Amino acid sequence: TAAELVDIPERAVLGVDRLGIGGTRYPEVDALLAAVGAGIRPPAVLLLAPDLSDHRSALTDVLTTVQQFTSATELGATRLVVLLTGASVAAGAVLGLLRVVQSEHPGRVVVAEVPETGTGVEIERVLGAGEDHVRVHEDGSL
């Protein structure tokens, strides 16, 4: 599938930038909200690459982040892109959770299954696909 490139005026990363995608980094949603309260413009896209080493921790962390994100009116125009790496119990559990979130908050959350190395991940192409769930292959194709 050929995807258009979508111009992203600003993006931010929540937590650790595990894939080296780049953007302004905030440790959690509360820190981003504090910056917005201080006059920083909310990002158009917020990236989250959860730690999937333990499925219970991954679910708890993603659930907390998503609840904070979806309840923050200041981030109403921001899209959350959750980057999942590898096929694991944790990735499957988080994907299931995010499917529920997507049904409750249409258009707010995009799931991108990406190579563990981050190779070929172009967030602009992920968003340009216009889908709420995208798989990115090592060669960058969707």
Secondary structure, 3 states (H helix, E strand, C coil): CCCCCCCCCCEEEECCCCCCCCCEEECCHHHHHHHHHCCCCCCCEEEECCCCCCHHHHHHHHHHHHHHHHHCHHHCCCEEEEEEECCCHHHHHHHHHHHHHHHHCCCCEEEEEECCCCCCCCHHHHHHCCCCEEECCCCCCC
